[in-house]
C-alpha cells in the first residue's frame, strides 16, 4: 500500500525523510541545505559536521559525493580561530568547501530545499513550548521567506529555560542549514521595551511576521497588526 503523504501529516521529520529518499539520505539534505543557504561562506569538513549535527564519517562521505557531482568546490579561505595558547582570535588560512555557483541545477534545488515550508507552525510551537510559560512566540525571517528581517524567532515569557531554548535552536539550525537570529525576553522586560519603542522589537513587529503564540497577558497589550 503506498504511503500517505497527505499535507496534514507531513511533519518536519517526515519531510526530511521524504527529501532524504529523493536526494539520497537525510545527511545529504542537511548538508546541501547548509551550502544553499550560505552560498558565499566556506566550511571546513569539521564545520559542516558540527553545523549539521552529523557524525564525521557521514559528513565526509556526503562531501565526497557532492564534490564528485561538482555541487561544491574546494578552496582555501581565511578563518577566525582561537589561539590555544593565548585564547585570542587570530586569522588562519584553511582549506574548505564552497557552493559551486556554476552548478546547473541550483535554482531547482533552492526551490526544493530552501523556499519550501519545512516547519509547520504547530511543529515549532511543539518544540519550543517546553521552554516555559511562553507569552509570545513570533516567527519572521527564514520562516516566512523574508531575508530582510532582523530576527527569525522572538520568544517572550516567564520562567523560560534558556538552556532548553538554546539546545532547541541548535537542532533547528542543523535541520535548516543556517544560523538563526533570535531573541528571548522576560515578559516584564519585553513590556518595558515596547513602551520605550525598542528598535529591535519594532523592527520585528512593524514588518512581516507571524505570531504563533499570544498569551493572555498580551490580550490587552497594544501590538502592531500582524502581517
Backbone torsions as a table, in degrees:
resi	resn	phi	psi	omega
1	UNK	NA	130.2	-178.3
2	UNK	-65.4	148.9	178.9
3	UNK	-70.0	147.1	-179.2
4	UNK	-92.8	113.2	180.0
5	UNK	-105.1	33.0	176.8
6	UNK	-54.2	138.4	-174.5
7	UNK	-54.4	-31.0	-176.3
8	UNK	-67.3	-18.6	-177.7
9	UNK	-112.5	8.2	-178.8
10	UNK	-84.3	84.7	174.5
11	UNK	-75.1	169.6	177.9
12	UNK	-57.1	-42.5	179.5
13	UNK	-61.5	-40.7	-179.3
14	UNK	-68.5	-39.2	177.5
15	UNK	-61.3	-45.2	179.8
16	UNK	-61.5	-40.3	179.5
17	UNK	-64.7	-41.9	-179.5
18	UNK	-65.8	-46.4	177.7
19	UNK	-62.8	-36.5	178.3
20	UNK	-60.6	-41.1	178.3
21	UNK	-65.1	-38.0	-179.1
22	UNK	-71.5	-37.0	-169.8
23	UNK	-112.6	5.6	173.1
24	UNK	101.1	25.4	175.4
25	UNK	117.7	148.7	179.7
26	UNK	-59.7	-41.6	177.8
27	UNK	-55.9	-39.5	179.3
28	UNK	-67.3	-40.0	178.1
29	UNK	-60.2	-46.8	-179.3
30	UNK	-59.9	-45.2	-175.8
31	UNK	-72.3	-38.9	177.0
32	UNK	-62.7	-42.0	179.6
33	UNK	-65.0	-37.0	177.6
34	UNK	-58.3	-46.8	-179.2
35	UNK	-72.4	-37.2	-179.4
36	UNK	-66.0	-33.7	-179.0
37	UNK	-86.5	-9.9	178.8
38	UNK	-132.5	63.9	-167.5
39	UNK	-66.6	-19.4	-178.6
40	UNK	-111.3	3.8	-175.8
41	UNK	-98.2	139.2	177.3
42	UNK	-94.2	146.4	-179.8
43	UNK	-133.8	130.7	166.4
44	UNK	-73.1	162.5	-179.0
45	UNK	-59.2	-39.4	179.3
46	UNK	-65.4	-34.4	177.2
47	UNK	-64.2	-43.4	179.4
48	UNK	-60.5	-42.8	-179.5
49	UNK	-63.0	-44.8	-178.8
50	UNK	-68.1	-44.3	-177.0
51	UNK	-67.7	-32.1	-177.7
52	UNK	-94.7	-5.1	-178.4
53	UNK	55.6	51.3	179.5
54	UNK	-122.2	154.4	175.2
55	UNK	-68.4	151.6	-177.2
56	UNK	-57.8	-38.6	-178.2
57	UNK	-65.7	-41.2	178.2
58	UNK	-65.7	-41.8	-179.7
59	UNK	-62.2	-47.2	-178.7
60	UNK	-62.9	-38.9	179.5
61	UNK	-64.1	-45.8	-178.8
62	UNK	-67.1	-42.2	179.2
63	UNK	-61.0	-41.5	176.9
64	UNK	-59.9	-42.6	179.5
65	UNK	-65.9	-45.0	-178.2
66	UNK	-68.1	-35.2	177.1
67	UNK	-67.3	-37.9	179.0
68	UNK	-65.4	-27.4	178.4
69	UNK	-89.3	-0.6	-177.4
70	UNK	66.1	22.0	175.1
71	UNK	-73.4	-33.5	175.9
72	UNK	-127.4	156.2	179.6
73	UNK	-128.0	147.1	177.3
74	UNK	-88.9	130.8	175.8
75	UNK	-144.4	159.0	172.4
76	UNK	-90.1	151.5	178.5
77	UNK	-156.0	164.9	-179.6
78	UNK	-91.6	132.7	-175.7
79	UNK	-131.6	142.7	173.8
80	UNK	-79.5	126.5	178.6
81	UNK	-132.0	158.0	178.6
82	UNK	-90.8	125.0	175.9
83	UNK	-71.2	121.1	-177.0
84	UNK	-63.3	-23.2	-178.6
85	UNK	-89.0	-37.4	-174.8
86	UNK	-108.3	-10.1	-175.9
87	UNK	61.5	17.7	178.4
88	UNK	-97.6	153.1	177.9
89	UNK	-79.5	133.5	177.1
90	UNK	-135.8	162.6	179.1
91	UNK	-89.4	138.4	179.4
92	UNK	-142.4	135.9	175.7
93	UNK	-83.9	125.6	-178.8
94	UNK	-130.0	167.6	176.3
95	UNK	-107.2	131.1	-177.7
96	UNK	-153.2	-161.4	-171.6
97	UNK	-121.1	141.2	177.1
98	UNK	-128.7	151.9	171.5
99	UNK	-62.9	136.1	176.1
100	UNK	-84.5	104.0	-175.7
101	UNK	-70.3	-5.2	176.2
102	UNK	-97.0	3.1	179.1
103	UNK	-60.8	130.5	-167.9
104	UNK	-69.6	-16.7	-174.7
105	UNK	-117.1	27.6	-178.2
106	UNK	-61.7	-42.9	-178.5
107	UNK	-60.3	-45.1	-179.2
108	UNK	-66.2	-39.8	-179.9
109	UNK	-69.2	-36.6	176.6
110	UNK	-63.5	-40.9	178.3
111	UNK	-61.1	-40.7	-176.8
112	UNK	-76.8	-43.3	-169.7
113	UNK	-102.7	-19.2	-174.1
114	UNK	-114.1	-43.1	-171.2
115	UNK	-87.4	-7.8	178.6
116	UNK	-78.0	166.3	177.8
117	UNK	-92.0	101.9	-173.6
118	UNK	-94.8	-17.7	177.4
119	UNK	-122.6	112.5	172.6
120	UNK	-68.5	153.1	-178.8
121	UNK	-57.4	-42.7	-178.1
122	UNK	-68.2	-25.5	176.6
123	UNK	-68.6	-43.4	177.4
124	UNK	-63.7	-43.2	179.0
125	UNK	-60.6	-44.1	-179.5
126	UNK	-60.5	-39.0	-177.8
127	UNK	-73.3	-34.3	-172.5
128	UNK	-97.7	-19.8	-176.3
129	UNK	-58.2	-36.8	179.1
130	UNK	-63.6	-6.9	-178.2
131	UNK	-69.6	-14.9	-178.8
132	UNK	144.2	-163.3	-179.4
133	UNK	-83.5	89.7	-177.9
134	UNK	-79.5	123.1	178.3
135	UNK	-93.6	-29.9	-178.7
136	UNK	-149.2	126.5	175.4
137	UNK	-126.5	115.5	-176.7
138	UNK	-118.5	135.7	174.2
139	UNK	-116.8	145.8	177.0
140	UNK	-153.5	-159.0	173.9
141	UNK	55.2	-125.6	-173.7
142	UNK	-61.7	-27.5	-176.6
143	UNK	-75.9	-17.6	175.9
144	UNK	-122.9	16.7	177.9
145	UNK	59.0	45.7	178.6
146	UNK	-124.1	98.1	-175.1
147	UNK	-72.4	-10.8	-179.1
148	UNK	-86.6	-8.8	-177.3
149	UNK	-68.4	142.3	177.4
150	UNK	-75.6	-30.2	179.8
151	UNK	-127.4	152.2	171.5
152	UNK	-95.7	-33.2	-178.0
153	UNK	-139.5	140.4	171.4
154	UNK	-133.4	125.8	-175.8
155	UNK	-122.1	127.8	179.8
156	UNK	-127.2	135.2	179.5
157	UNK	-178.8	-170.5	-179.0
158	UNK	-118.9	142.3	178.4
159	UNK	52.5	43.9	-178.5
160	UNK	-75.6	138.7	177.1
161	UNK	-90.3	94.2	-174.1
162	UNK	-66.3	-31.0	177.8
163	UNK	-66.4	-36.8	176.7
164	UNK	-65.8	-43.6	179.6
165	UNK	-60.6	-44.2	-178.9
166	UNK	-61.2	-42.5	179.0
167	UNK	-66.0	-40.3	178.9
168	UNK	-64.0	-38.5	179.1
169	UNK	-64.8	-41.5	179.8
170	UNK	-60.1	-41.8	178.4
171	UNK	-65.2	-44.1	178.1
172	UNK	-59.3	-43.5	-179.1
173	UNK	-61.8	-39.4	-179.3
174	UNK	-66.3	-32.8	-178.7
175	UNK	-82.0	-32.7	179.6
176	UNK	-82.0	-29.5	-177.7
177	UNK	85.3	18.3	-178.1
178	UNK	-151.1	142.6	175.2
179	UNK	-68.0	138.4	-178.0
180	UNK	-97.6	139.8	171.6
181	UNK	-93.9	119.3	-176.7
182	UNK	-144.0	160.8	178.8
183	UNK	-139.0	143.1	-179.9
184	UNK	-124.7	129.0	-178.1
185	UNK	-129.4	142.4	165.4
186	UNK	-70.8	151.4	-175.2
187	UNK	-56.3	-48.9	-177.3
188	UNK	-63.4	-40.8	178.8
189	UNK	-63.3	-41.6	180.0
190	UNK	-63.1	-45.1	-179.6
191	UNK	-62.6	-38.7	177.2
192	UNK	-64.1	-44.5	-179.5
193	UNK	-63.7	-38.3	176.1
194	UNK	-59.1	-44.8	-178.1
195	UNK	-65.8	-25.9	-179.4
196	UNK	-96.0	8.6	-180.0
197	UNK	54.6	48.0	178.1
198	UNK	-52.2	129.9	-173.1
199	UNK	-65.3	-42.5	-178.7
200	UNK	-61.5	-47.2	-179.5
201	UNK	-64.9	-41.7	178.7
202	UNK	-63.7	-38.7	-179.4
203	UNK	-65.6	-21.9	175.9
204	UNK	-87.9	-51.5	-171.8
205	UNK	-77.7	-21.7	179.7
206	UNK	-86.0	-3.4	-177.2
207	UNK	-127.9	174.7	-174.5
208	UNK	-52.4	130.3	178.9
209	UNK	-163.8	170.8	175.0
210	UNK	-132.8	139.2	179.0
211	UNK	-103.1	115.4	-177.0
212	UNK	-91.8	-28.9	175.5
213	UNK	-134.2	130.4	172.1
214	UNK	-132.4	107.7	-176.1
215	UNK	-77.5	170.7	-178.7
216	UNK	-61.4	-34.9	-179.4
217	UNK	-62.7	-14.1	-177.9
218	UNK	-106.8	3.3	-176.8
219	UNK	-65.0	-29.0	179.9
220	UNK	-107.0	1.1	179.9
221	UNK	-83.6	125.4	-178.0
222	UNK	-72.2	115.6	176.3
223	UNK	-120.6	148.4	176.4
224	UNK	-58.0	154.6	-179.0
225	UNK	-62.5	134.9	177.8
226	UNK	-65.5	143.2	-178.5
227	UNK	-120.9	NA	NA
